[in-house]
Amino acid sequence: MKKRIHTVVIILAILAVAGAAAARDTKDSETARYVRSHYTKFEYRVPMRDGIRLFTAVYIPNDMSKTYPILMMRTPYSVAPYGADRYKDSLGPSKAFAREGYIFVYQDVRGRFMSGGRFVNMRPEDAWERGGNAVDESTDTWDTIDWLIHHIKGNNGKVGIWGISYPGFYASCGMIHSHPALKAVSPQAPIADWFWDDMHRNGAFNVVLAFDFFSVFGRPRQGPTTEWPEHLEMGTSDAYDFFLDLGPLANANERFFHHEIPFWDQVAAHPNYDELWRSRNILPHLRNVKAAVMVVGGLFDTEDLYGPLATYRAVERQNPGIDNVLVMGPWRHGGWAWTSGEDLGEESFGFATAKWFRKNVELPFFRHYLKDGPAPHQPEALVFETGADRWRELDRWPPRATTTLLYLGEGHALSWTRPDPEGEAWDQYVSDPSKPVPYTEEITTGWSASYMTEDQRFAGRRPDVLVYTSEPLEDDLTVAGPVMADLWVSTSGGDSDWIVKIIDVQPTKEPRWSNCGHGWGEEHKDRTAGVQRLVRAEAFRGRFRNSFEHPEPFTPDEPTHIRYELHDIFHTFLKGHRIMIQIQSTWFPFIDRNPGSWVDNIFEAKAKDFIPVTNRVYRSAKHPSAVELRILRGQGEEEQHATK
């Protein structure tokens, strides 16, 4: 039975992702009044080369004494509100854009809401190769731009595109074989390869996002519509309980979806990186880009951290000579568009980083390329250095650094020296899929938006989590770029996941006893004392250690090498802090439960397949385990300076 329920993931998908700026400014009545009094809205059905028409809402400034550039977002999440007399409360990436003066265009992509045609998730990009009337999201963007500049009065012949998350993917598609009028593109948290973005973490299935997202977004429409489908009733306020009660993934169809969600069935039938996923990798197609590009992402984006980093690298590598820059701030998914950016969860960054970005980076970027404004001061990479809490301007990303191994050692210690014990050495734990380690302490029906900075003491106290800690640092230590987990492990079963966390341990200050005799006085509390602040964490499904196309079972209890990337960080562990590494094999319900026994497809696993396994992490000279860090040794190792 389909009922309405509001979950965190659905709210993010519909509001923060689809139109973050509009969602942020909904309560800004002054901005809403300005839009209504200074713009006129029109609705068009723009023809594509194959005859399909796409529903397009256009907001044109009332002052026609001058011309304006076009700023466009293409979205699968609806261009609502519909009707020529109904206006968005805010226009553009932030509310400042409406007062700057642009022609704002919002388009329902092919097959979604009021547009014609058939929708395809992450539609493969191949139309330019096929030629003729072949279509994809790149050709749809090209045809839309061409129609707009020839039919919308008052445009200056220049077009820009932006979008966050799924709309970020459409922004990326739009710059492939750029239309001559396209001058500036900002893919923000763009999906790049859906096997790696959103759906999986190194082959481990992101069950909470996929289930919540596709339960609504994945339902095929019966025809053009202005309405979202109804939501599923979860029956609990706790996603951990819900997904544990769900049991094996096969139960999703039996109890909820009933094979009415086509893409869920496709995901379930394709657990490995095969042609379904390869065809949805946009990165090789990011060629013949002529527009200026500013890729934006969040260092604490739990949905699309891979996308912006991979998109920036692909555009840089495949389009030499164009203006292509990267901005990575201390933000959650879409947080740069609709929060102040001053904090995330319990972590404070000292100032409003997102407001600063919107005013000093995003607005000048589009102003320069679309309105011939002054050249913005835009470094190749503008990245926020957490820990030290400051912006850094870099001439490349990642910056030049020294690769160093931090080894797991005896007594749960970390050392810069390779271990040298006699014989074999390991630490072990029992991982039980019936009692998985939670990825957050937050009780939510979706997933936690701030878990990526959460205090990890709740996990480190469990017996199925290994904890390794360094000595207090004698000097500040800055890590910049991708972090690699390089482990020797074994499992008593046929398969296991491995989750590695990099943690900044705050110093523990000496407590003082309150005179009142009733515990600690408020004046003596320090909320950061002893906090184990998560810096980066990532999961890896062990079956994919040699190939994501052809998984292999483990030989029980045999030491096996696994190596995988935890994505980029830019973090300074301050003097007196300690580095901690936690290792575990469940991370629920962010990641689905690995049965432990070998099954060809975990989506088809039965309840009997889920068994406790004994996992070992080795730390000997023969089988050393470590994390690989890129450490900045000094100012001379990178060309940069700080700004704030």
C-alpha positions as CSV (number, residue, x, y, z in Angstrom):
1,M,0.0,0.0,0.0
2,K,1.4,3.4,-1.0
3,K,1.1,6.1,1.6
4,R,2.7,9.5,2.2
5,I,5.8,9.8,4.4
6,H,8.5,12.5,4.5
7,T,12.0,11.1,4.8
8,V,15.3,12.9,4.8
9,V,16.4,11.4,1.6
10,I,13.2,12.3,-0.3
11,I,13.4,15.9,1.0
12,L,17.0,16.1,-0.2
13,A,16.1,14.7,-3.6
14,I,13.1,16.9,-4.2
15,L,14.2,20.1,-2.6
16,A,17.9,20.5,-1.8
17,V,19.0,18.6,-4.9
18,A,16.4,19.6,-7.4
19,G,16.4,23.3,-6.6
20,A,18.6,24.1,-3.7
21,A,18.4,27.8,-4.2
22,A,14.7,27.9,-4.5
23,A,14.3,25.7,-1.4
24,R,16.6,28.0,0.6
25,D,14.7,31.1,-0.4
26,T,11.2,29.8,0.1
27,K,10.7,31.9,3.2
28,D,12.5,34.9,1.8
29,S,9.4,36.9,1.0
30,E,11.5,39.9,-0.2
31,T,13.2,37.8,-2.9
32,A,9.9,36.3,-3.9
33,R,8.3,39.7,-4.3
34,Y,11.3,40.9,-6.3
35,V,11.0,37.9,-8.7
36,R,7.3,38.4,-9.1
37,S,7.5,42.1,-9.8
38,H,10.7,42.1,-12.0
39,Y,10.2,39.0,-14.2
40,T,7.7,37.7,-16.6
41,K,7.2,33.9,-16.9
42,F,6.5,32.0,-20.1
43,E,6.1,28.3,-20.7
44,Y,7.2,26.6,-23.9
45,R,7.5,23.1,-25.3
46,V,10.8,23.2,-27.1
47,P,11.3,20.8,-30.0
48,M,14.2,18.3,-30.1
49,R,15.8,16.9,-33.3
50,D,13.7,13.8,-33.1
51,G,10.4,15.7,-32.7
52,I,10.0,15.2,-28.9
53,R,9.1,18.4,-27.1
54,L,10.5,19.3,-23.7
55,F,8.6,21.5,-21.2
56,T,10.6,24.6,-20.5
57,A,9.8,27.5,-18.1
58,V,11.5,30.8,-19.0
59,Y,11.7,33.9,-16.7
60,I,12.5,37.1,-18.6
61,P,13.4,40.5,-16.9
62,N,10.7,43.1,-17.4
63,D,13.3,45.7,-18.2
64,M,13.9,45.2,-21.9
65,S,16.1,48.2,-22.4
66,K,19.1,45.9,-22.5
67,T,20.0,42.3,-23.3
68,Y,20.6,39.4,-20.8
69,P,22.5,36.1,-20.8
70,I,20.5,32.9,-20.4
71,L,21.2,30.8,-17.3
72,M,19.6,27.4,-17.4
73,M,19.1,24.3,-15.2
74,R,17.8,21.0,-16.7
75,T,16.2,18.7,-14.1
76,P,14.4,15.4,-13.6
77,Y,12.9,16.8,-10.3
78,S,10.3,19.1,-11.8
79,V,10.4,22.8,-12.9
80,A,7.4,23.5,-10.5
81,P,5.4,25.6,-10.0
82,Y,3.5,25.0,-13.3
83,G,1.4,27.7,-14.9
84,A,2.4,31.0,-16.4
85,D,0.9,32.9,-13.4
86,R,2.9,30.8,-10.8
87,Y,6.5,31.9,-10.0
88,K,9.5,30.4,-8.3
89,D,10.4,32.2,-5.1
90,S,14.0,32.5,-6.2
91,L,15.9,32.2,-9.4
92,G,19.3,31.0,-10.3
93,P,22.0,29.4,-8.1
94,S,21.4,31.9,-5.3
95,K,19.1,34.8,-4.7
96,A,21.6,37.4,-5.8
97,F,21.3,36.3,-9.4
98,A,17.8,37.6,-9.9
99,R,18.9,41.1,-9.0
100,E,21.9,40.8,-11.4
101,G,19.6,40.2,-14.3
102,Y,19.5,37.0,-16.3
103,I,17.0,35.1,-18.4
104,F,16.4,32.1,-16.3
105,V,15.4,28.8,-17.9
106,Y,14.2,25.6,-16.2
107,Q,13.5,22.5,-18.2
108,D,12.0,19.1,-17.4
109,V,14.3,16.6,-19.0
110,R,13.1,14.0,-21.5
111,G,10.4,11.7,-20.0
112,R,10.0,13.5,-16.7
113,F,7.0,15.5,-15.5
114,M,5.6,17.6,-18.3
115,S,8.2,16.8,-21.0
116,G,7.6,14.3,-23.8
117,G,9.6,11.2,-24.6
118,R,10.9,8.3,-22.4
119,F,13.0,8.8,-19.4
120,V,16.2,6.8,-19.0
121,N,18.2,7.0,-15.7
122,M,21.7,8.4,-16.5
123,R,20.9,8.1,-20.2
124,P,24.1,6.9,-22.0
125,E,25.9,9.5,-24.0
126,D,26.3,8.2,-27.5
127,A,24.2,10.3,-29.8
128,W,27.1,12.3,-31.4
129,E,28.7,9.0,-32.4
130,R,25.4,7.6,-33.8
131,G,24.6,10.8,-35.7
132,G,21.3,11.6,-37.5
133,N,18.4,12.1,-35.2
134,A,19.9,10.1,-32.3
135,V,19.4,11.8,-29.0
136,D,20.9,11.9,-25.5
137,E,21.1,14.6,-22.8
138,S,23.9,16.4,-24.7
139,T,21.9,16.7,-27.9
140,D,18.8,17.8,-25.9
141,T,20.8,20.5,-24.3
142,W,22.3,21.6,-27.6
143,D,18.9,21.7,-29.3
144,T,17.4,23.7,-26.3
145,I,20.2,26.3,-26.4
146,D,19.8,26.7,-30.2
147,W,16.1,27.2,-29.8
148,L,16.4,29.7,-26.9
149,I,18.9,32.0,-28.6
150,H,16.7,32.2,-31.7
151,H,13.3,32.5,-30.0
152,I,13.7,34.3,-26.7
153,K,13.9,38.0,-27.2
154,G,16.4,40.1,-25.3
155,N,19.1,37.5,-24.9
156,N,22.7,38.5,-25.5
157,G,23.7,35.2,-27.2
158,K,25.5,33.8,-24.2
159,V,24.3,30.8,-22.2
160,G,25.3,29.3,-18.8
161,I,24.3,26.0,-17.2
162,W,24.3,24.9,-13.6
163,G,22.9,22.1,-11.6
164,I,23.3,20.1,-8.3
165,S,23.5,16.3,-8.1
166,Y,21.3,14.8,-10.8
167,P,20.9,18.2,-12.4
168,G,24.7,18.4,-12.1
169,F,24.9,15.4,-14.3
170,Y,22.7,17.2,-16.9
171,A,25.0,20.2,-16.6
172,S,28.0,17.9,-17.4
173,C,26.1,16.4,-20.4
174,G,25.3,19.9,-21.7
175,M,29.0,20.9,-22.1
176,I,29.9,17.8,-24.3
177,H,30.3,19.1,-27.8
178,S,29.5,22.6,-26.5
179,H,27.0,24.7,-28.4
180,P,28.8,27.9,-29.6
181,A,26.6,30.0,-27.4
182,L,27.4,28.0,-24.2
183,K,30.1,30.0,-22.4
184,A,30.0,28.8,-18.7
185,V,29.0,25.6,-17.0
186,S,29.0,24.7,-13.3
187,P,28.4,21.0,-12.6
188,Q,27.9,20.9,-8.8
189,A,28.0,17.5,-7.1
190,P,27.5,15.9,-10.5
191,I,26.8,12.2,-10.8
192,A,29.6,10.9,-13.0
193,D,29.5,7.1,-12.9
194,W,26.4,5.7,-11.1
195,F,28.1,2.6,-10.0
196,W,30.4,4.8,-7.9
197,D,28.1,7.7,-7.3
198,D,25.2,7.1,-5.0
199,M,24.6,3.4,-5.8
200,H,27.7,1.8,-4.5
201,R,30.9,2.3,-2.5
202,N,33.6,0.2,-4.1
203,G,30.9,-2.4,-5.0
204,A,29.1,-2.2,-1.6
205,F,25.5,-1.3,-2.2
206,N,24.2,2.0,-0.7
207,V,20.8,0.5,0.4
208,V,19.3,3.4,2.3
209,L,19.7,5.9,-0.5
210,A,18.7,3.6,-3.3
211,F,15.6,2.3,-1.5
212,D,14.3,5.7,-0.4
213,F,15.1,7.4,-3.7
214,F,13.7,4.8,-6.1
215,S,10.6,4.1,-4.0
216,V,9.5,7.5,-5.3
217,F,11.7,8.7,-8.2
218,G,11.8,5.2,-9.8
219,R,8.0,4.9,-10.4
220,P,7.3,5.2,-14.1
221,R,4.8,8.0,-14.9
222,Q,1.7,7.1,-16.9
223,G,1.9,10.3,-18.9
224,P,2.9,14.0,-18.5
225,T,2.2,15.1,-15.0
226,T,2.9,17.9,-12.5
227,E,2.7,15.6,-9.5
228,W,5.2,13.4,-7.7
229,P,4.2,9.8,-6.9
230,E,3.1,8.9,-3.4
231,H,5.7,7.8,-0.9
232,L,6.1,4.4,0.8
233,E,5.1,4.0,4.4
234,M,8.2,2.8,6.3
235,G,6.3,2.3,9.6
236,T,9.2,3.5,11.8
237,S,11.2,6.6,12.5
238,D,14.5,4.5,12.5
239,A,16.0,3.4,9.2
240,Y,18.3,1.0,11.1
241,D,15.3,-0.9,12.5
242,F,13.5,-0.7,9.1
243,F,16.3,-2.2,7.0
244,L,17.2,-4.8,9.6
245,D,13.6,-5.9,9.7
246,L,13.5,-5.9,5.9
247,G,16.1,-8.8,5.9
248,P,17.6,-9.9,2.6
249,L,17.4,-7.4,-0.2
250,A,15.2,-9.8,-2.2
251,N,12.4,-8.9,0.3
252,A,12.3,-5.3,-1.1
253,N,10.3,-6.5,-4.1
254,E,8.2,-9.1,-2.1
255,R,7.1,-6.6,0.6
256,F,7.2,-3.2,-1.0
257,F,8.1,-2.7,-4.7
258,H,6.4,-5.7,-6.3
259,H,8.6,-5.3,-9.4
260,E,7.0,-1.9,-10.1
261,I,10.4,-0.1,-9.9
262,P,12.2,-0.9,-13.2
263,F,15.6,0.5,-12.3
264,W,15.6,-1.2,-8.8
265,D,15.2,-4.5,-10.7
266,Q,18.1,-3.5,-13.1
267,V,20.4,-2.7,-10.1
268,A,19.4,-6.1,-8.5
269,A,20.2,-8.0,-11.7
270,H,23.5,-6.2,-12.2
271,P,25.5,-6.3,-9.0
272,N,28.9,-6.2,-10.8
273,Y,30.4,-3.4,-13.0
274,D,29.0,-4.6,-16.3
275,E,27.8,-2.9,-19.5
276,L,24.7,-1.5,-17.7
277,W,27.0,0.6,-15.5
278,R,29.8,1.2,-18.0
279,S,27.3,2.8,-20.3
280,R,26.2,5.2,-17.5
281,N,29.8,6.5,-17.0
282,I,29.8,10.0,-18.4
283,L,33.5,10.6,-17.8
284,P,35.0,9.2,-21.1
285,H,32.5,11.4,-23.0
286,L,33.5,14.7,-21.4
287,R,35.2,15.9,-24.6
288,N,35.0,18.8,-27.0
289,V,34.2,21.1,-24.1
290,K,34.5,24.7,-25.2
291,A,32.8,26.5,-22.3
292,A,34.5,27.6,-19.1
293,V,33.9,25.0,-16.3
294,M,33.7,25.4,-12.6
295,V,33.2,22.0,-10.8
296,V,31.8,22.3,-7.3
297,G,31.6,19.7,-4.5
298,G,31.5,19.2,-0.8
299,L,34.2,17.4,1.2
300,F,31.5,16.0,3.4
301,D,29.0,15.1,0.6
302,T,27.8,11.6,1.5
303,E,26.1,11.3,-1.9
304,D,28.4,12.6,-4.6
305,L,31.9,13.0,-3.4
306,Y,33.3,10.9,-6.2
307,G,31.5,12.9,-8.9
308,P,33.0,16.3,-8.7
309,L,36.6,15.1,-8.2
310,A,36.3,12.6,-11.2
311,T,34.5,15.2,-13.4
312,Y,37.2,17.8,-12.8
313,R,40.0,15.3,-13.6
314,A,38.3,14.1,-16.7
315,V,37.5,17.6,-18.1
316,E,41.1,18.7,-17.3
317,R,42.7,15.6,-19.0
318,Q,40.4,15.5,-22.1
319,N,40.1,19.2,-22.9
320,P,43.5,20.9,-22.6
321,G,43.6,24.6,-22.7
322,I,40.0,25.4,-21.5
323,D,39.2,27.2,-18.3
324,N,38.4,24.4,-15.9
325,V,38.6,24.9,-12.1
326,L,37.6,23.0,-9.0
327,V,36.0,24.2,-5.8
328,M,35.6,21.9,-2.8
329,G,34.2,23.3,0.5
330,P,33.4,21.8,3.9
331,W,29.8,21.1,2.9
332,R,27.1,18.4,2.9
333,H,25.2,17.5,-0.3
334,G,24.2,20.8,-1.9
335,G,25.1,22.7,1.3
336,W,27.0,25.4,-0.6
337,A,23.7,26.5,-2.2
338,W,21.3,26.7,0.8
339,T,23.2,26.8,4.1
340,S,25.5,29.3,5.6
341,G,28.3,26.7,5.6
342,E,29.4,27.7,9.0
343,D,29.1,24.3,10.5
344,L,28.0,20.7,9.9
345,G,26.7,18.7,12.8
346,E,28.9,19.4,15.8
347,E,31.8,20.6,13.6
348,S,32.3,24.4,13.3
349,F,34.4,25.9,10.5
350,G,34.7,29.4,12.0
351,F,32.8,31.4,9.3
352,A,30.0,31.2,6.7
353,T,31.9,29.3,4.0
354,A,28.9,28.8,1.7
355,K,27.8,32.4,1.8
356,W,31.3,33.4,1.1
357,F,31.4,31.0,-1.9
358,R,28.1,32.2,-3.3
359,K,29.2,35.9,-3.2
360,N,32.9,35.7,-4.0
361,V,33.2,32.7,-6.3
362,E,29.9,31.5,-7.9
363,L,28.4,34.9,-8.8
364,P,31.6,36.4,-10.2
365,F,32.2,33.2,-12.3
366,F,28.9,33.6,-14.2
367,R,29.1,37.4,-14.3
368,H,32.5,37.2,-16.1
369,Y,31.7,34.6,-18.7
370,L,28.1,35.6,-19.4
371,K,28.1,39.4,-18.8
372,D,31.7,40.4,-19.6
373,G,32.3,41.2,-16.0
374,P,35.8,41.6,-14.5
375,A,37.9,38.4,-14.5
376,P,37.4,36.7,-11.2
377,H,40.3,35.8,-8.9
378,Q,39.9,32.1,-9.5
379,P,42.7,29.6,-8.7
380,E,42.9,26.3,-10.4
381,A,41.7,24.7,-7.2
382,L,40.0,26.4,-4.3
383,V,39.8,23.8,-1.5
384,F,38.9,24.2,2.1
385,E,41.4,22.9,4.6
386,T,39.6,21.3,7.5
387,G,41.2,21.2,10.8
388,A,42.9,24.5,10.2
389,D,39.5,25.8,8.8
390,R,40.7,28.0,6.0
391,W,40.4,28.3,2.2
392,R,43.5,27.4,0.3
393,E,44.3,28.5,-3.3
394,L,46.3,25.8,-5.2
395,D,47.8,25.6,-8.7
396,R,46.7,22.0,-9.1
397,W,44.6,19.3,-7.3
398,P,45.8,17.3,-5.7
399,P,48.8,19.4,-4.7
400,R,52.3,18.1,-4.8
401,A,52.9,16.0,-1.6
402,T,54.9,13.2,-0.2
403,T,53.3,9.8,-0.1
404,T,53.7,8.2,3.3
405,L,52.5,4.9,4.9
406,L,51.0,4.9,8.4
407,Y,51.1,1.3,9.6
408,L,48.9,-0.6,12.0
409,G,51.0,-1.8,14.9
410,E,51.1,-3.9,18.0
411,G,48.9,-2.8,20.9
412,H,46.5,-1.0,18.5
413,A,49.1,1.7,17.8
414,L,49.9,3.5,14.6
415,S,53.4,4.0,13.4
416,W,55.3,5.5,10.5
417,T,57.7,2.5,10.7
418,R,57.0,-0.8,8.9
419,P,56.2,-3.5,11.5
420,D,58.9,-6.1,12.2
421,P,57.6,-8.7,14.6
422,E,58.7,-12.3,14.4
423,G,56.2,-14.5,12.7
424,E,52.6,-13.5,11.9
425,A,50.6,-11.0,13.8
426,W,47.0,-9.9,13.5
427,D,43.9,-8.5,15.3
428,Q,40.6,-10.1,14.8
429,Y,36.9,-9.6,15.5
430,V,33.6,-11.3,14.9
431,S,31.3,-9.5,12.4
432,D,27.7,-10.6,12.8
433,P,25.3,-9.4,10.1
434,S,22.4,-9.7,12.6
435,K,24.0,-7.0,14.7
436,P,25.6,-4.6,12.2
437,V,27.6,-1.6,13.3
438,P,25.5,1.6,12.7
439,Y,27.1,4.3,10.6
440,T,25.5,7.0,12.7
441,E,24.0,7.6,16.1
442,E,21.3,9.8,14.6
443,I,17.8,8.3,14.5
444,T,16.4,9.1,11.1
445,T,14.2,7.4,8.4
446,G,16.6,8.5,5.7
447,W,20.3,8.9,6.3
448,S,22.3,11.3,8.3
449,A,23.5,14.4,6.4
450,S,26.1,15.2,9.0
451,Y,27.5,11.7,9.9
452,M,30.7,12.5,8.0
453,T,31.9,14.8,10.8
454,E,30.3,12.7,13.6
455,D,32.1,11.7,16.8
456,Q,33.1,8.0,16.3
457,R,33.4,7.0,20.0
458,F,30.0,5.2,19.7
459,A,31.6,2.8,17.1
460,G,35.0,2.4,18.6
461,R,33.6,1.0,21.8
462,R,32.1,-2.0,20.0
463,P,34.0,-5.4,20.0
464,D,33.5,-5.7,16.2
465,V,35.5,-2.5,15.4
466,L,39.3,-2.4,15.5
467,V,40.8,0.9,16.7
468,Y,44.4,2.0,16.1
469,T,45.7,5.3,17.5
470,S,48.9,7.3,17.0
471,E,50.8,9.2,19.7
472,P,50.0,12.9,20.0
473,L,51.4,14.8,17.1
474,E,54.4,17.0,17.9
475,D,53.6,19.3,14.9
476,D,50.7,20.1,12.7
477,L,50.3,17.5,9.9
478,T,48.5,18.3,6.7
479,V,47.1,15.5,4.4
480,A,46.0,16.5,0.9
481,G,44.6,14.3,-1.8
482,P,43.3,10.8,-2.1
483,V,43.8,8.4,0.9
484,M,44.4,4.7,0.2
485,A,43.6,1.8,2.4
486,D,46.3,-0.9,1.9
487,L,45.4,-3.9,4.0
488,W,46.1,-7.6,4.5
489,V,43.0,-9.3,5.7
490,S,41.2,-12.7,6.0
491,T,37.7,-13.9,6.7
492,S,36.4,-17.2,7.9
493,G,33.6,-17.0,5.4
494,G,33.4,-16.6,1.6
495,D,33.0,-12.8,1.5
496,S,33.2,-9.7,3.7
497,D,33.1,-5.9,3.5
498,W,35.9,-3.7,4.9
499,I,35.2,-0.2,6.2
500,V,38.2,2.0,7.0
501,K,37.8,5.4,8.8
502,I,40.4,8.2,9.2
503,I,39.7,10.1,12.4
504,D,41.0,13.2,14.1
505,V,41.2,12.7,17.9
506,Q,40.9,15.9,19.8
507,P,43.1,16.3,23.0
508,T,41.5,15.2,26.3
509,K,41.7,18.1,28.7
510,E,42.1,17.7,32.5
511,P,38.6,17.8,34.1
512,R,37.8,20.0,37.1
513,W,35.3,18.9,39.7
514,S,32.3,21.2,40.2
515,N,32.0,22.7,43.6
516,C,28.3,21.9,43.7
517,G,29.0,18.2,44.0
518,H,26.5,17.2,41.4
519,G,28.8,16.4,38.5
520,W,30.7,18.7,36.1
521,G,29.8,22.3,36.2
522,E,28.8,23.9,32.9
523,E,31.8,26.2,33.1
524,H,34.1,23.2,33.0
525,K,32.6,21.4,30.0
526,D,34.5,21.2,26.8
527,R,32.4,19.6,24.0
528,T,35.5,18.9,21.9
529,A,37.6,17.2,24.5
530,G,38.4,13.7,23.4
531,V,36.1,13.8,20.4
532,Q,37.0,11.3,17.6
533,R,36.0,13.5,14.6
534,L,35.5,11.5,11.4
535,V,37.6,12.9,8.5
536,R,37.0,10.3,5.9
537,A,35.5,6.8,5.7
538,E,34.8,4.4,2.9
539,A,33.6,0.8,2.4
540,F,34.9,-1.9,0.1
541,R,33.2,-5.1,-0.8
542,G,35.9,-7.7,-0.6
543,R,34.7,-9.9,-3.5
544,F,35.8,-7.1,-5.9
545,R,39.4,-6.9,-4.7
546,N,40.8,-8.1,-8.1
547,S,38.0,-7.0,-10.4
548,F,34.7,-5.1,-10.2
549,E,33.6,-7.1,-13.3
550,H,34.4,-10.6,-12.0
551,P,34.1,-11.0,-8.2
552,E,35.9,-13.8,-6.4
553,P,35.2,-15.6,-3.1
554,F,37.8,-15.5,-0.3
555,T,39.7,-18.6,0.7
556,P,38.7,-18.9,4.3
557,D,41.3,-17.7,6.8
558,E,43.9,-17.0,4.0
559,P,45.7,-13.6,4.2
560,T,44.5,-11.6,1.2
561,H,45.6,-8.2,0.0
562,I,43.0,-5.4,-0.6
563,R,43.7,-1.9,-1.7
564,Y,41.2,0.9,-2.3
565,E,40.7,4.6,-2.3
566,L,38.9,6.6,0.4
567,H,38.6,9.7,-1.8
568,D,40.4,13.0,-1.3
569,I,40.8,15.0,1.9
570,F,42.4,18.2,2.8
571,H,42.8,18.1,6.5
572,T,45.3,19.3,9.1
573,F,45.7,17.2,12.2
574,L,46.8,19.9,14.7
575,K,49.7,19.6,17.1
576,G,48.6,17.6,20.2
577,H,45.9,15.7,18.2
578,R,46.1,12.1,17.4
579,I,45.4,10.1,14.2
580,M,43.0,7.2,14.6
581,I,42.0,4.4,12.2
582,Q,39.0,2.3,12.8
583,I,38.3,-0.9,10.8
584,Q,35.0,-2.8,10.7
585,S,32.9,-4.9,8.3
586,T,29.4,-3.5,8.7
587,W,28.2,0.1,8.3
588,F,24.5,-0.1,8.4
589,P,22.2,0.8,6.9
590,F,24.3,3.1,4.7
591,I,25.8,-0.1,3.3
592,D,23.7,-3.3,2.9
593,R,24.8,-6.3,4.9
594,N,27.3,-8.7,3.3
595,P,26.0,-12.3,4.0
596,G,29.5,-13.5,4.9
597,S,28.9,-16.7,3.0
598,W,29.5,-16.7,-0.7
599,V,26.5,-16.0,-3.0
600,D,26.9,-15.0,-6.6
601,N,24.4,-12.1,-6.2
602,I,23.8,-10.6,-2.8
603,F,20.4,-9.3,-4.1
604,E,19.4,-13.0,-4.3
605,A,20.8,-14.0,-0.9
606,K,18.5,-15.9,1.5
607,A,18.2,-15.5,5.3
608,K,20.2,-18.7,5.8
609,D,23.2,-17.2,3.9
610,F,23.8,-14.5,6.6
611,I,26.3,-15.9,9.0
612,P,28.8,-14.4,11.6
613,V,32.4,-14.4,10.3
614,T,35.7,-14.0,12.1
615,N,37.8,-11.4,10.3
616,R,41.5,-10.7,10.8
617,V,43.6,-7.6,9.9
618,Y,47.3,-8.5,9.7
619,R,50.1,-6.3,10.8
620,S,53.3,-8.2,10.3
621,A,56.5,-7.7,8.3
622,K,55.2,-10.3,5.8
623,H,51.6,-8.9,5.7
624,P,51.7,-5.2,6.7
625,S,48.5,-3.2,6.8
626,A,48.6,0.6,6.4
627,V,46.8,3.7,5.1
628,E,48.6,5.7,2.5
629,L,48.6,9.4,3.0
630,R,49.8,12.4,0.9
631,I,51.5,14.7,3.3
632,L,52.4,18.3,2.7
633,R,55.9,18.8,4.2
634,G,56.1,22.6,3.8
635,Q,55.3,25.7,1.7
636,G,57.8,24.7,-0.9
637,E,56.0,21.5,-1.8
638,E,53.0,23.2,-3.2
639,E,52.3,26.6,-4.8
640,Q,49.5,28.1,-2.7
641,H,48.5,30.7,-0.3
642,A,45.6,31.0,2.2
643,T,42.5,33.1,2.1
644,K,39.5,33.6,4.3
